[in-house]
Structures are given as C-alpha cells and as structure tokens.
Amino acid sequence: MKILLSGAKGQLGKELTRRLKGTDFFATDAAEMDITDQPATLKIMNTYRPDAVIHCAAYTNVDGAEENGETAYKINAIGAQNVAAGCLQCGAKLVYVSTDYVFDGTLGRAYSEFDQPNPQSIYGKSKLAGEMLTRHILNRLFIVRTSWLYGDGNNFVRTMLKLGKERDTLRVVNDQYGCPTSTQDLAEAILALIRTEHYGIYHAANTGVTTWYDFAKKIFELAGLNRVKVLPQTTEQLARPAPRPLYSPLDNMLLRLTVGAVMRPWEEALKEYLAQQT
C-alpha cells in the first residue's frame, strides 16, 4: 500500500514516519504540501497517487484559534477538504485525525462515536468542520478522534518534566477529565484501521480517565520527581481564552468492534514513554 502523510513534523507525524520507514511512503509537511492551496495539494497527490492518505496536518493552538479563527478554519476545514478532494481524484482512502474537543464535555460519561458533537471552542468547531467536509466528499474515510496527545515534540509531559526540574511547586488544573494518549498507541491503531475497509468515525485514546492534575502527579511519580508539590486549580482560575470540555474521555467502542484493538491504560503508555526519555 502506497501511503502519503501530511503533517509529518508533528508529534503523530513523526511516530508514523518512524513506523512507515522502509515502506512505500511519502511524508509531507507544510513545506512540501500546503494543504490550504488546493491546486498545489491536488498536483502533489496526483503526482504521487497514494492508495491511502493519513492527514495529520492541523492548526492545534487551541487558545490561538480564538484570536485567529479564520486561520484555524483555513487549515483544519478547508485544508482537510482539499486533501479529501485529492483522495477522490486518486481513489485513495483517507484517515482524518480529529479531537475530543468536538464535544462540549457535559455528557457525564465517556463519549462514544455515536454521541452528538457540540464543540465550544473555535479549534473544536474548525476540526468538526473538517470532519463534515471530508464526509461530504469521501465514502472511503476514517475519522479518528483522539485526546491529550503526547509523543516526540512539545507536549504536556515534556513541559511537566522541564518545570519539575526548575520548580518545587506547580499549579495544575484539576477539573478537566480526559484520556492522555501516546502517539505510539495512536499510530498503531491508525495503521491497523487503514488496512481495512471499516470506514467510519473512530475514537482512539488510551484507556482510563484522569485530570491534568493527576496526570502531572503520575508523571512526577514515575520520573522520580517526588519533591515537586502539585497544587490543584480550577479551569476558571486558569482563565484561558478558549473553553475546554470539562469531561471528554473517549470510548474506543468501534475500534473494539471492528479491528479488535484494545488500547492499553494510559498509565502503562506513560511509563513506557518516560523510560524512553532517559
């Protein structure tokens, strides 16, 4: 299978690149394929003519999207539409990577693929728009929603490790609940899906539920930074520009029912990730 990847320099893109090395694979980032430029995108895709595209490129600055809404929509919605149009011309299947931020966080339980999205932030709205536009164009489509991603790049885990070496006390939000997810496990799930014809919407997150506060405490515990005191604070106290869903764990029901994939608990994935950082 010939695979084209967008967003190759992002956290998930780097992990997929590592796993696909040695295969018939073409990695692109903004310099190679500007997804907001439809003619350029179509030209590259028709030149390479992939069998499948994994679309990781995205505008992911959640707070920045509140001030730069048109940029977020241009990349997350129009960019996804352009990639989907290229897939239609090439006859390629598409994986569109989306987010738990398409939900409002008020359901009170983990979200399944059949629950109704209701994004509250510009970032979440622009990613849902990307979902809608790609679904309008393609039938051979996997929408894969994930959450709280960390891997090779800037992320919450690395930020905590850095701050934990510089400070004795940190304040971390304790009223947002979700599923921290390793790019290694997400990449594995995506590659399992893409070799099937089980098209549709999927949730792919490590299992279990935690808060950013308890996530931080577990990072310091596993990293041996027990001297760091983590203090809880509320989302309201943090006062960030973009609203966050307060309870957005994802239930990977369709992964279990189709390819039989059961993603491991977030604590196991985190332990492995931290071992790789030393």
JOMOLIN-V84552 format. One line per field, one symbol per residue. phi: phi as a letter, one per 30 degrees, with the letter a starting at -180 (. if undefined). A space follows every 50 residues. Layout:
BEGIN
phi->???
END
This chain:
BEGIN
phi->.cccccidcdddedddeddcejcdbbcbbedcbdddcdedddddddddhd dbbccceaccddddddcbedddddddcdddddddddddddicdbccdbbd ddccicdibddcdcdddadccdedddddddedddddcccdbccccbahdb adldaddddddddddcbcbbcbdcbccabebdddddedddddddcccddk cbcbbedjbaceddddddeddddicdddcccdbcedddhddcdcddbbdc cdeddddccidcddedddddeddddddc
END
